[in-house]
Amino acid sequence: MGLRGACSRCCHLHHAFPIRILLNLHILKHLAYIVDANNGRSSSAVATNSCFRGIFAFVAAEVAIPLQDTIGDGGMYSLWGGIMVVSELLILLVWWKGGEWREKWEAR
């Protein structure tokens, strides 16, 4: 049942409402990190982030249906699963080497 079912039964809300709230919280957390990580140039970092998010959203919206028609649902799930694995590996790489990279960057 989970959060979606509890909200739709108790509060008479649409089932997508808690999902949208979680998405908004994630975006706000992400923006807070960008601002904190880019001391003195946070407005440029947020603007760049918004620009890339908009570009990627446009490309994804234009490519999604033709790609799904070509490779099917199973292929789409496999593609997104692969993207998630690569994303997690990149996060682990930053976790492992991030301190060293920051020290090297600040030493310049």
Phi, psi and omega in degrees: 000298174071192183296320181298314180292321179296318180292321183286331179275316185280316189257357181057043178258159175295147185294342179275351183301309180294330177293319179294321178298316179297322177296315179298318179296321178296316180296318179295320177296319179296316179294323178297320177296316181299317180295316181292324183283341183243070183296125178089346178223035185292325181294322177294321180294318180293319179296319178295318177300314180295321179297312180293322177297319178295317179296313180294324177295318178298312181297317180297320180293324181282333187263338191301307185292312177299323179293319179294322176295327183281309187258352177083176183293317180298320177295322178295317178298319178294319179298312180293325175298318177296319177297320179294320179296315179298319179299316179296320178296322177293322177296317178296323177297317178294321178298320184283317187252358187300318179298317178296318179295319180294316179299318179295320181291319181286339179286342180292000000 
